[in-house]
């Protein structure tokens, strides 16, 4: 493996941040369940009691706003990582898929 590639990967903010965020993939399932339960509580509260309670609104806002922000930032970071891998692939003349495997080995 190329020493320059290793140094460039370890110093890349985008690749390191993307690697850290991908470790949260396992928790997305839990977030989906929490968001679904919060939405169900809000739905029941709205139709059974003629309007949502302030705690129900706070619960849904507290769940959905961080989730949307995380999804938006992760999407942007995913795009930037693709651009970074493509530029590294051209620079070191390595296929992108092989480069991604090498980057994962370097960062993990």
C-alpha positions as CSV (number, residue, x, y, z in Angstrom):
1,X,0.0,0.0,0.0
2,X,1.2,3.5,-0.9
3,X,2.5,5.5,2.1
4,X,1.3,8.8,0.5
5,X,-2.2,7.3,0.2
6,X,-2.2,6.3,3.8
7,X,-1.1,9.7,4.9
8,X,-3.6,11.5,2.8
9,X,-6.4,9.2,4.0
10,X,-5.5,9.7,7.7
11,X,-5.3,13.5,7.2
12,X,-8.6,13.8,5.3
13,X,-11.4,15.4,7.4
14,X,-14.1,14.1,5.1
15,X,-13.0,10.5,5.1
16,X,-12.5,10.4,8.9
17,X,-15.8,12.0,9.6
18,X,-17.7,9.8,7.2
19,X,-16.0,6.7,8.8
20,X,-17.2,7.9,12.3
21,X,-20.7,8.5,11.1
22,X,-21.1,5.2,9.4
23,X,-20.6,3.5,12.7
24,X,-24.0,4.9,13.7
25,X,-25.7,2.9,11.0
26,X,-26.7,0.3,13.6
27,X,-28.7,2.8,15.6
28,X,-30.8,4.0,12.7
29,X,-33.2,1.2,13.2
30,X,-33.8,2.2,16.8
31,X,-34.3,5.8,15.7
32,X,-36.9,4.7,13.2
33,X,-38.9,2.8,15.9
34,X,-38.7,5.8,18.2
35,X,-39.9,8.2,15.5
36,X,-42.7,5.8,14.5
37,X,-43.9,5.5,18.0
38,X,-43.7,9.3,18.5
39,X,-45.7,9.8,15.3
40,X,-48.3,7.2,16.4
41,X,-48.7,8.9,19.8
42,X,-49.1,12.3,18.0
43,X,-51.7,10.8,15.6
44,X,-53.7,9.2,18.4
45,X,-53.5,12.3,20.6
46,X,-54.6,14.6,17.7
47,X,-57.7,12.6,16.8
48,X,-58.8,11.3,20.2
49,X,-58.4,14.5,22.2
50,X,-59.2,17.1,19.5
51,X,-55.7,18.4,19.1
52,X,-52.1,17.5,20.0
53,X,-50.8,18.1,23.5
54,X,-47.8,20.3,23.9
55,X,-45.7,17.3,25.2
56,X,-46.6,15.3,22.1
57,X,-45.6,18.2,19.8
58,X,-42.3,18.5,21.8
59,X,-41.7,14.8,21.5
60,X,-42.1,14.8,17.7
61,X,-40.1,18.0,17.2
62,X,-37.3,16.5,19.5
63,X,-37.2,13.4,17.4
64,X,-37.7,14.6,13.9
65,X,-35.6,17.7,13.7
66,X,-32.3,16.0,14.8
67,X,-33.2,13.1,12.5
68,X,-33.7,15.3,9.5
69,X,-30.5,17.3,10.2
70,X,-28.5,14.1,10.6
71,X,-29.9,12.7,7.3
72,X,-29.2,16.0,5.4
73,X,-25.6,16.3,6.8
74,X,-25.0,12.6,6.2
75,X,-26.2,12.9,2.6
76,X,-23.9,15.9,1.9
77,X,-21.0,14.1,3.6
78,X,-21.7,10.9,1.5
79,X,-21.6,13.0,-1.7
80,X,-18.3,14.7,-0.6
81,X,-16.8,11.3,0.3
82,X,-17.7,10.0,-3.2
83,X,-15.9,13.0,-4.8
84,X,-12.9,12.5,-2.6
85,X,-12.7,8.8,-3.4
86,X,-13.0,9.6,-7.1
87,X,-10.2,12.1,-7.0
88,X,-8.0,9.7,-5.0
89,X,-8.8,7.0,-7.5
90,X,-7.6,9.1,-10.4
91,X,-4.6,10.3,-8.5
92,X,-3.3,6.9,-7.5
93,X,-4.8,5.0,-10.5
94,X,-6.7,2.5,-8.3
95,X,-10.3,1.3,-9.0
96,X,-12.8,3.2,-6.8
97,X,-14.2,0.0,-5.2
98,X,-10.7,-1.3,-4.3
99,X,-9.8,2.2,-3.0
100,X,-12.9,2.2,-0.7
101,X,-11.8,-1.1,0.8
102,X,-8.3,0.2,1.3
103,X,-9.6,3.4,2.9
104,X,-11.8,1.3,5.3
105,X,-8.8,-0.8,6.3
106,X,-6.7,2.3,6.9
107,X,-9.3,4.0,9.0
108,X,-10.5,1.0,10.9
